[in-house]
Amino acid sequence: MKFKVSVVCIIGLSIALVGCDSVPEANTVNCSGRGMEQSLTAFKNDEAARQAFIDKCNALVN
């Protein structure tokens, strides 16, 4: 019984994590410290979107 529950939980978490691979939103968590580092890695090949994200973060600070 525990094995079946574990398998169901692993499948559920896997599905949830696959949906987490979207472009980050500019908010206070994503625009500070380690959140900023992780957010900017999502914009590897899109310099315009990267700059727009940074501009939104700067607007939140001001």
C-alpha positions in Angstrom: 0.0 0.0 0.0 2.8 2.5 0.9 4.5 1.7 -2.4 1.4 2.6 -4.4 1.0 5.9 -2.5 4.6 6.7 -3.1 4.3 6.1 -6.8 1.2 8.3 -7.1 2.9 11.1 -5.1 6.0 10.9 -7.3 3.9 11.1 -10.5 1.9 14.0 -9.1 5.0 16.0 -8.1 6.6 15.3 -11.5 3.6 16.7 -13.3 3.5 19.8 -11.0 7.2 20.5 -11.6 7.0 20.2 -15.3 4.5 23.1 -15.2 7.0 25.3 -13.4 9.2 25.9 -16.4 7.7 29.2 -17.5 9.1 32.7 -17.7 9.4 34.3 -14.2 7.3 37.2 -13.2 8.8 40.4 -12.0 8.0 40.5 -8.3 9.9 41.3 -5.0 11.1 37.7 -4.6 12.3 37.2 -8.2 13.9 40.7 -8.3 16.2 40.3 -5.2 19.4 38.3 -4.6 19.3 34.6 -5.5 15.8 35.0 -7.0 17.2 37.4 -9.5 20.0 35.0 -10.5 17.6 32.2 -11.0 15.2 34.3 -12.9 17.8 35.7 -15.3 18.8 32.1 -16.3 15.3 31.7 -17.9 16.3 34.4 -20.4 19.4 32.8 -21.8 18.7 33.5 -25.5 16.3 36.4 -25.3 18.2 39.6 -24.5 15.1 41.8 -25.1 13.0 39.9 -22.6 15.9 39.8 -20.2 16.2 43.6 -20.3 12.4 44.0 -20.0 12.5 41.8 -16.8 15.3 43.9 -15.4 13.4 47.1 -16.2 10.3 45.8 -14.4 12.4 44.9 -11.4 13.9 48.4 -11.3 10.4 49.9 -11.5 9.4 47.9 -8.4 12.3 49.3 -6.5 11.6 52.9 -7.4 
